Amino acid sequence: MCPYFSLSYGENDIFGRLIVQEMKVCFPEENKIIKLQLN
């Protein structure tokens, strides 16, 4: 079973409300280091 990392980000819908989306990403290789950047 691979480790899960929970990613959350916000979006605005057409009515201007803030929608929070949550996404779980599975990394099958434990020894791989992945850096995620939001610019």
Residue pairs with C-beta under 8 A, 6 or more apart in sequence:
2 26
2 27
2 28
2 29
2 30
3 26
3 27
3 30
4 24
4 25
4 26
5 24
5 25
5 27
6 22
6 23
6 24
7 22
7 23
7 24
7 25
7 36
8 20
8 21
8 22
8 23
9 20
9 21
9 23
9 38
10 18
10 19
10 20
10 21
11 18
11 19
11 20
11 21
12 18
12 19
13 19
27 34
